[in-house]
């Protein structure tokens, strides 16, 4: 999209229980939905939206209680996000889409795929086990995910690791600044909600949607071991490990975007191989 203005459209969806969800779309083509994590909102995808909008209809949204979306009913959480994700597809007249979820967003997109697999072309779970029960390792401990919530010293923020604050302090600061925009849910026990939102292993075993799991080798929140263990539950899953921390899409967007590009291309043009 270099040299071209990105045409953006934003709006609000009123949920069936009276809350409002903010969303944004850009570009044309096959829909590509990006769901943010616990430490962010739709704005954190600023390095992805211009990149993918040249080939896809990119849809970003603030999950309930984040950014510009309300949480008047106090129902923000991973299970509600599944319903909200599908309601957003309905609102935008999207029949099928590629779904991408970062950390907490993985719960929303995988849950949507299990609820309505016919509407999902592919899944990308970025730094997320997404409620997949552990196969060989101890059960997932969501405590580190809760630690990504709120403002912390940059040198100790688990969402971006220790390398980015040292190598690029302005970008590390930008991450925290972006994550503080707009609303944030009260300091709810997201760790408990995530730990209790575990998908049925048999249902996962029947999910034939192509799935890419991206993990960071230095991620203290969703360790590579847990991500690889989770991938074994899915029939058509592949794992890409990057030498990064938890927010791989933010820390090295060029590499992350390229990995996702190749995966989406392999799904949209089967038999053509990676670009």
Buried (B, 14 or more C-beta within 10 A) or exposed (E): BEEEEEEEEEEBBEBEEEBBBBBBBBBEEBBBBBBBBBBBBBBBBEBBBBBBBBBBBBBBBBBBBBBBBBBEEEBBBBBBBBBBBBBBBEBBEBEBBBBBBBBBBBBBBBBBBBBBBEBBBBBBBBBBBBBBBBEEEEEBBBEBBBBBBBEBEBEEBBBBBBBBBEEEEEEBEBBBEBBEBBBBBEEBEBBEBBBEBBBEEEEBEEBEBBBBBBBBEBBBBBBBEBBBBBBBBBEEBEBBBBEBBBBBBBBBBEBBBEBBBBBBBBBBEEEEEEE
